[in-house]
């Protein structure tokens, strides 16, 4: 089965977008990497969606169904390639990157999870997926939040900023908790230093291990 990939998880401000750019650049320059790369950003897997100007939030079953459909799509692509006969990983192998996927679902519906999430995770394992949970240290949460969009926080009270920091920390801890329960192999990666190229190399070493 010449398919493998990574799932980037983490709260907003953890560095998913910057790391995704670094990974895509690294893979494009790697002569031994798969020529086919599928990248699905969070807009293809998130719970809250802008549908024709109106925000629509998916329920638990609707969301896990959407995620399973994305996984099934990757499976079908791989099956098609395998059906053509023997081939090298580079020629018809498939590498995928998914953003905010099963752990995001687990965190959002942590009080009502059932066997459907386990079935999804089994599908991901069969696709050769490994998960990377991006985190930031509690001590720099405020700095990271403020640096992402300084204009957004201009005029905000300290109480509002403190609440945003607490929300990030609480969500990170919940994601950690769910990662320990999840069937998908997961590595936690602290992004305090913002060394995206270095992190990308560490992730690819993890995928290859």
Number of C-alpha atoms within 10 A of each C-alpha: 14 19 23 22 23 23 23 25 27 26 20 16 21 25 22 24 14 14 22 19 13 19 19 14 13 16 18 15 9 10 10 11 17 21 16 16 16 12 16 16 17 16 12 16 22 18 21 13 15 10 9 7 7 8 10 12 14 14 13 20 14 12 20 22 15 17 21 21 13 16 18 16 12 19 17 11 13 19 14 11 18 16 8 9 7 9 12 9 17 15 14 19 21 23 24 19 20 23 25 23 25 28 28 23 21 23 19 17 15 16 8 8 15 13 8 14 22 15 14 21 23 16 17 25 17 15 23 19 23 21 29 22 22 24 26 22 13 13 10 11 21 15 11 18 19 15 13 13 11 9 10 11 15 9 7 10 9 10 9 11 15 13 11 15 20 15 13 23 18 13 18 24 14 17 25 21 15 18 24 11 11 18 16 24 15 20 15 14 16 15 18 17 8 14 12 18 16 11 18 20 14 13 20 15 10 15 17 10 6
